[in-house]
Amino acid sequence: MTGPRRRGVAYRGAPAGVEHLPMRPLWLCRRCGQPWPCGAAKLALLAEYREVPVSLFLYLAGCLHDAIDDLHRLNPSVTGSAADMFDRFLGWPARHTHAYGVGSTTAVRIEEALS
């Protein structure tokens, strides 16, 4: 991830230069200790993938798959629900990108094609 790094209290004594990346297999942020992707990681990912939002979804889908495996292996009873895991990894970018938005002109073309 590129761009300026935030200065602040680092998680577990992490150096100020540590980016908000996942700490596997726990899937916590290396910098702030929040569940990854944390708020800062989400902002960085949106900025990094702003020109190719489909690639962001592909990357996060792979992370979701890995996180489910890792967290289930650590403790199967607290992996979390499928809906929670989906929202954590794939739900938020859908609300912040236009990658899958269907505009009115697209809907009209679909209706015309089905007629």
N, C-alpha and C positions, 0 to 999 in steps of 0.2 A: 504494500500500500504506500502511496506517495502522499505528499502534502505535509503541512506543518504538524508537529506533534504537540499535544497538550502537555503542559507542565502541571504537576499536581501531586497529590499523594499517590504513590505507586503501591500496588498490591504486593504484600509480603516482601517489601524491600526491593522491588524490581527497579532497575535503573530507569531514569527519566526517558531514555531513548527507546524503551521497549514499547512496541506497538500493541494495539488491542487485537491480539491473535488468540486463537483457541489453545488452551492447555489440555492436551489429550492425555488420558482418556476421560477426564472429568468434564470437559467441554465448558470450562470456566475461562474467563478472559485472563490472560497472563498479566495484564496491566492493572485492572481494577477489581478482579475477582468476581464480577457479575457473570450470570449465565451468558455464554457466547452464542450469538453475536450480541454484544452489549450496545448501548446507544452510540458510543463513539465508533465502534466497529461498523455499525449500520451506516452511519454517516460517511465513513471512509469508503465502504463498499459501494454506496450509491454514487459517490464522486468518481471512484475508479471505473465503474461499469456504466457510467451515464450514457455513453455512446452505443453500448451493446448490452441492453438490459436482459436479453435472452441468455447471454453468457452468465450473467449474475444468477439467474434462476438455475442454470445447469450446475454452476459451482456450488450453490447452496443446496441443491438436491443431493449432490455427492456428499456434502458435509452432513446433511440429515441422515443419509444412509450410514455413514461412518459413526455418527453420534448414537444412533439407535443401537448399533452393534456394540460400541464401546460401553455405553451406559447399561445396556442389558447384561453384558458380561460382568460388569462391576457389581450390580445389584438388580436382579430382574424385577423385584417388587417396587422399585422407585424410578423406573425408566421414565414414567410419565405416560399420559394418554397419547394416542396417535394424533388427536386434534391439537393438543398442546405442543407436541413436537413439530407438527406441520406449521402451526402459527409461528413458533419460535424461529424456524428456518425459512419458510417459504411464504407465510401469510403476510408478513410486514412489507416485503418489496412489492407485492401486488398492489398494496395501498399507496405506494410511493413512486411507482413507475407507470408508464402508459404502454407497457409492452403488450398487455393483453386486453387493452381497452377496445371496445367495439363502439365505433362512432355511428351516428345516424346514417351516414352515407354507406357505411359497410353493411348495416342492417338492411337498408333499402336494396342494395345489390344482392344480398342473400335472398331477400324475398322475391326479387325479380328472377333470380336464377331458379328458384323453386316453383315459380308459376308456369 
